[in-house]
């Protein structure tokens, strides 16, 4: 399965225009110009378009100054007329996997849509092979550095978008010590992005891996991925999100139970319920929700960080760069992981992940309910965590405006639990809101 060219173009248009609302923003040069020339700037803003001979010689001289890009520019001359420029283009950093031709084509269409709407785009190709080679070749002490350009770029962009996935899900294997040195720099970048409220999107794409790194057939991997993307924007996802939000609204304590012995509680007191439905609306931005996943479909929140207590078993945990863990078991006390286990080499993978990261890497960060009916398990977190009939819990960073939590860490690790068909229940202040993985009181449209 793949998208037609027409579908790719339409999806790019909707993504730029509706999901992210990329285009222009108020020209900051207006305030700068007002401080120097308040009367003239007020006159210009009323006119918007005027001829070259509309002002006296002194004013004309100032108008020439306002054509400088340092003012936005505020004035643009075009075919014998002057135009007052009240907006300037958003700046977009577009990082993408360059090993998949269809992904590259989609990125091209996104760039074109951004350009049409007046935005500036820096597109950067990447892949896990280069990421691994970079980590292999750099001296160990360089891994700890945070280049000044990285700090400047982190706060310079209005939007940071990644489109793609991992060609090699184990690309850090054997290099964990170097990666650990880079963890403080990674956390620093997160802090900068949070401070400047940079909008972001992680747009997953079925980048093909080696067969031994796929958990389903290549055909199913691609089919489920694309169907999940399409379903993101369906009325059903929106209805499910709204339904769960209502069930959770105003609650203080959440309890999770299942047939496998799972019994965990956490506090939601004072925390906002968030809806992830593939659209970053004006209301979302006002509420501090400045990021998106696609595929999307979940209701989530940052629990009170020291409130998590109990035992929980997760079906699927894919750790970026480290590998996949089946049946990961965790125990929480006061919001912190105090014990963990997993079959095979799962325990070792999880330990390496914890050892490699820094900050509140092992503290409760998120609770979420999946609401995308087309999502199925494929071993890709961005799809797996959206599966209808699942919940997921994350540990690590949640301090950004999108979560509203207090943890600061170099990582944010999601872990997915299948509730449907496994006696998985969720209670909000003792009231059952999910029974055997299904939303209580929800009716699907015929």
N, C-alpha and C positions, 0 to 999 in steps of 0.2 A: 504494500500500500504506500502511496505517496500523494502529495498534493499536486493538482494541476497548476499550470502557470497562472491561470486566472485566480485560483484559490490562494496561491501564494501572494499575489499582488493585493487581493482584497484583505487578506489577513494582515499584511504589512500596513495597509492603510488604516484598518481598524485599530491595530496595535498602537500606531503613532498618534492617531487622532482621538481615539476613544479610551483605550486602556491607559496610556501614559500622558495624553494631552500635551504632546511636545509641539512647540511652535515658537512663540515669542513671549517676552516678559516686559514689564515697564522699563523704560530707558532710564538707568541711574544717572545719566548725564543731565537730565532735566534739573535735578536738585542741585547739582554742581553749578550749572549755568545760572540758576535762580539766585544763588548766593552772590554772584558777581553782577548779574544784570537782571534784577527782579522785574522791573517794568517792561523791558523789551521781551523777556521770555514769556510773560503773561500775554502780551500782544500776539506773539508768535503762536502760542498754544491755541488761541482763539481762531487764528487764520487757517492753520494747517497747510494750505497751499497758497502761494502768492507769486507774483511776478518779480523780476529782478529789480524793478524800479519802484517798488512799493514803499521804500524807506529812504530816509535821508543819508547823507554820506557817512556820518558818524555811526549810525545804526548798521549801515551796510558793512562797515569795517568789522563790527562785532559779529554780524551774521557770517562773515568769512571765517572768523575765529571758531564759530560754533560748528563749522563743517569738519573740524578736527575730530578724528576717531576717539580722542580722549573724552569727548562729550557724547559719545555714543556711535556716530555723530548725531547731533541734534538737528542739523540742517543738511539735506541732500539736494544737490542741483541735478535736474534731469530734464533735458530737452527744453531749455529756456525757462524753466520754472523751478521754484524752490519748494521743497516739501519738508514739513516739520515731522521729525521721526520720533514718535512717542514710545515706540517699543524697539527692542533689539532681540535678536535670535537667541534661543536657548543654546547652551553648549552641551553636547552629548558625547560621552565616551562609549564606544561600541566595541566590546571585546567579543570575539567569536571563534569557534572551532573552524579551522581552515582545511580539515581533512575530508569534509563531506560536501560534495558539489551542490546538493539541494539547500543545505544550510547557507552556503556562500551566496546562492542566488537569492534566498530570502533576505539575507543581510543587505544585499544590493538594493532590493526593493524598499527596505526600511530606510536606507540612506536617502533614496530618491524621495520618499514621502517626507522625511525630515527637511530636505532641501526645499521642497515645494512650500512647506509651511514656515520657512525662514530660519530654520535651525542650523547650527554649525556642528559638523560631525567629525570626530577623529575615530577611524575604524582601525582596530588592532587585531591582527590574526594571532591565534595561539593554538597550542596542542600540548598534550601531556608528555609527548616525546621530547619536545623542546624544554618543557618545564623540568623534566628529569635530568636532561643533559646539562642544563644550567646549574642545577643543584649539585651534580657530579663535579663540574669543572671549577666552580668558584672556590677560593680558599675558605677555610672554615670560618675565619674571623669576618670575612665579607658577608657571610650569611646573616650576621647580627646587625648589619647596617640598615638604615632607613634613608635612602637617598633624598636629598632636598627636593628633587623634581617630583618624587612620589608624594611628598607632603603637599607641595604646591598644587599638583594635579588633583589630589583628593578633594581639595576644597574649591577648585576652580570650576568644576563641572556642575551643571544643573541636573544631569541624568547620567547614571552609570548603568550600563546594560551589558549583560553577558548572554550570548546565545550559543548553545552547544551542550557539550557534555564531556565525559572522560573517555578517551580512546583506550586507556589503561587504568583500571580502577585500583591497581596496586603500584602506581608510579612512584611512590615515595619509599618503597620497600628497600631496606638496607641503608637509607639515607636519613633515617629519623633523627639522628644526632644533629645533623646540619639544620633540619627543619625546625628542631627545637630552638636553635639559636635565633631563628627568624621570628619566633612566636611573639616576643615583645613588640617588634616592629609591626606585625600584623594587627596586634591589639591597638597600637597607636593609630594606625590607619582607620580602624573601626571608630575610635574616639573622634577623629577628625570628621569623618562622614556623619556621625551622629550630631556633632556640634553644629555643622553647617547644614544639616537636614537635607543632604543630597538625596534626590529621588533615585530609586534603583529598581531594577528588574532582573530576575534570573529566569530566562526563557529556555526551558529544557528542549533538547533536540535529540533524536535517536542516532547519536554518533556510533557507528558500528565498532564493536570490540572483537577481540579474539573469541573464538567459540568457547574456550574454557572459562571465559569471564562472563558468559551469558547464562542466565538462569531459566530462560525460555528460548524457543526457537527464534532465529533472526526475523522471521516473518511476523511472529506474534509480538516480538519486541517493538518493531516498527509500527504495526497495526494499532496496538494498545496505546502507544505514545501519541500517535496522531489523533486517534479517537478521543483521547483525554484532552488534548488541546482544543479540539472542536467543541467538546462537551462543556468546557470551561464557561462558554458564553451562553449556555442554554438556560431557559427559564427554570428548569428543575434544580440546577445548582443554586440559583439565586433563592428559590423557595426553601430549599433545605437549609441553606445558611440562615435565612431569616427565622425559620422555625426553631432551630437550635439556639439562636441568639435570644429569642423570647423565653425559651425554657431555662436559659442560664442567667438571664438578667435579674439582678437583685440578690442572687444567691451568695452565700458566704463560704460554704464548705462543699467540696466535691469528693465523692467516694467512687472508686473504680474497683469492680470485682469481676472475677471470671472463674470458669471451672478448673483452671490450672493452678489455683491457689492464690491468684492475684487478689490483693486487698490493700489498697493504698488510698490515703486521704491527702488532700491539699486545700489550701485556703485561697479563695478568690476575692476576699474582702478588699474593697476599694480599688479593684482592678477593672479596666474596661474590657468588654467583650468585643472582639474584632471580627470582621467578616472579610474573607478573601474570596472574591468572586470574579477576578480577572479584570476589574475596572478600578482605577485609582481616581475616584470622584473628587469633586471639590470638598464634599463633606469629609471624605477620608483624610484629605490633606489637612483640613482644619483640626481633625482629631489626632493628627500626628502620624497617620498611616501613610507613609511615603514610599512604600515598596510593594512589589508584586512578585509572585511566582506564576509562571505559566508552564505546564498545566496548573490550574488553580481549582479551588473548591475546598474550603475548610473554614471552621469557626474556631478561633483560638484566643488565648490570653496568656499574660505573664502571671503565674501564681505568685503569691507572697513567697519570697525566696526561701525562707527558713521553715516553711509550713509542711513540706512533703514528708510523709511518714508511711512506711509499710513496704510490702513486697510486690513486685510486678515483673512479668515475663513478656519479652518482646519477640515477635515472630521474625521481623526483618530489621536489620541495622546495617546500612551501607555507609562506611566511613570513607569520605573523600581521600583518596590516595593510599588508604591502608587495606581496604578489602571489605568483605561481606561477612556478617555474623548472623547465624541462625540461632534462635532460642536464647537470646541474651537475658540473663536474670539479674535484677538489681534489687538492692534494699536501700531505702532512704531513711535517714534520721535527721530531723530538723532541716530538711531540704537538701541534704548532702548525701552523695553515694557513699555508703559505708561498707558495702560488700557487692561483689559481682561474680558471675560465673557464666560459662558458655561451653558447649561441646566442641571437640576438635581443637583447632588453634584459635577459636573465637576469643577465649579469655586472654590469650597472648596479644591478639590484635587490639583488644580494648585497652589493655595495659599500656601498649606502645602509644596508642592514641592519647591517653591521659598523660603519659610521661613527656610527650612531645609538645603539648600545649601548656599555656600559662594562664594565670588568673583564676577566675571562678569556673574553671573547666568542668568540675564535677558537681556543680550546684544546679538545682531545679530552675529551668528557664521558661518552659512553655508547656501548656496543655492544649491539645487541639482535637477536633473531630472532623474526619474526612467526609466530604459531601459530593464527590464526583462519581456518578454511577458508571461511567465508562472506564474508570481507572481500575487496573488489575495489577497484581504483583508482577514486576519485570526486573526487579533488582536495581531500580533507579529511584532514589529517594523522592525526587520532585514529583514523580508519578505515584509511587507507593504510598506516600503520606496523605494523598488525596482520596484514597480508596473509600468509597461509601461502605460503612460497616466496620470501620477501623477508628482507632484513636492513635495519637502519637504524643509522646512526651519528649522534650528536649532538655539537655543540660548545657550549660555554658553561657555565652553572652546573650543578654536580653535588654541591654541598656538603651538601645536606640529608640527614637520616637515611635517606631512601628510597634514596639512591644510595651514600652513604658515601664520596664523593670529596672533593677539596680545592679545586676551582675555585669562584671566587665571581664571578658575572657578573649583569648585569641581564636576560640572555636564556638560553634553552635551546632550541637549534634542531635539530630532527630532520630527517634527510635519508634518503630511502628508496631502496634499490637492489633491483631485481628480480633474483633469482638463478635462478629456475626457468625452464628452457628457454633459458638464456643461458650455460650452462656455469659457473654460479656455485658455487664450492666454498668450504667453510670447514674449516680444519684446527685441531685443538687439540693442541699439542706434536707436530706432524707427522702426527697421526692424522686421517684424513678423517671428519668428523662430519656434513657436509652435502655431498651430491653433486648437482650440477645443481639446487640449490634444495630438495632433498628430504632428510629426516632419515635418516641411515644406520642401518639395523637396526630401523626403526619399521614396525609392521604395523597398518593400519587395520582396525577391527572390521567384520565383514560386516553 
